[in-house]
Amino acid sequence: MDDGDPAEDPSPDRQRARERSFRLLLSALAALFLTFAALGGALAWYDSANRWVAHTHQVRSNISDILQALTDGESAQRGYLLTRDPQFLRQAAASRAVAEAKAKALESLTRDNREQQRRVLILSQAMRARLDVLERTLELGRAGDVAGAVRVIQGGEGLAAMAVVRALTVELDATEARLEADRAARAAAVRALMITALVAFALILGWLFVKMNRDIGLDRDAEADRAERLRALVQQRTLLIDEVNHRVKNSLQQIASVVRLQARALPAGEARDALDKTLQRIMAVGRVHERLYKAEGQFGVFDGGAYAAALAHELVESLAREDIELSTDVESVDVDSRQAAPLALILNELVTNALKYGCPSDRPGKIHVGFRTFGDGYRLSVSDEGDGLPKNFSASSKKSLGMRAIEALARQLDGRLLIEPGPGGATFAVEFPRSVT
Amino acid sequence: MSMRIIVVEDDALIALDIASLLEDLGHEVCAEAADACTAWKLAEDEKPDLAVVDIRLARNTDGGWLARKLYDKLGVRSLFVSGSITEDFRRDMAAINPVGFLGKPVTRRNLGAMLGAA
């Protein structure tokens, strides 16, 4: 498939590779999206697990606060009974307030766990019993009945309530400690999951980056390869065109050589004149080819004005008549290359005729060649300053080969031949439209 | 000024035509060859004043190589006649002081003008 047109679409193989790579990219993006969502979920989960750990922690600290408040109350009781200092009464009241507030908070904190709620309820009752005993002893103490207060204490009601409180706090705390450990373990698991998801995310991103980089590199290589093939193709075609041009010119030379050799072999006369004319026509076409080829890289355009001037000069000079003055009025315009050869042949005939009939050999002559844009097309004109055309001249009546050729070539150009017979010199003009491509 | 000229052209009829044109112009064609090797041997014997050389010659030989050798060894200048004269070729040959480069087809007038300037 090496000789396929390199400008065509990428090969099916490449097309398939591209599609595969596109599908891969899509799935990678989907994976990225899923990982991202998982990461978000894990984050929310981790947050809630952490909240639960903090909650357990709070429950445990409340339990220890209650115990502390009760112990403080007992200390205040002892202090008051020993010293009768009212500041211990205030301390006892404060401890009670703290204990009750904490108990209330604990009740609401353990609302999620019926087992614990039950324990908290018992704890609260025991706590209140203990506080009531404290209250009673302090009342007795304030009334001056310290002995009565001591009796109440010795009654052991307070101690029993306190024992219940201690037992329950230990139970509650143990349960909460277990919960806390469980919840911490879960939080750790969630954290591990999150880290895994993050690493996956980073890995997918990294892989995507590497893959896209490689794809871009491959694409660049393919482009370079294609550009190289195009360059080679252009070079190959240029060589081909050079070769064809060379052959065309060589063939024209062969034809010209044969005609010239034949003409030389003939004695001066009609036959030799005819061959000379033929040679001249071959050369006119040869010149067109040379000019077309010289417009390097720009095939299909042909400077009509420059060609007209050059051919006219060449034809006039080939006669070796010093007394003929040639003037040109040409515009440099690009004519379609398909119009070049007929234009060249018409010009060749018109100039040859003007030299032959418009420049009598007994006096100096003048020839004027014009080539200009004219309306939507061009006008080629050749004038002489001879005696003008005979009265009965008309292109159709005369029917020399030259005139018939001019008419036919003008038709080929979709143009028309105009004849201004003089006096004071004839003018032949061909007007033809720009070629429609 | 009449010169002794060697014509090196692989197409027989074109060679004949060019030789006739040169004779018409008053020169003497002292040798004709279709390839560079034959041309070199003939030139060594004939010592021409000038060579008219096609670029692509018979047996895949190269007119540029011949012209270079003619100039370097014998001091003979060349007039190139070819259907394909590139700018590169003109630059390559500038060193051997060619008489000129003439595109095909050749007319009597432009051949005469080139030789007149030699």
Interface residues (C-beta under 8 A of the other chain):
Chain A: D242 N245 H246 R247 V248 K249 N250 L252 Q253 Q254 I255 A256 S257 V258 R260 L261 R264 I282 M283 G286 E290 E314 E317 S318
Chain B: D11 L13 I14 L16 D17 I18 S20 L21 D24 R56 S82 G83 S84 T86 G103 K104 P105 V106 T107 R108 R109
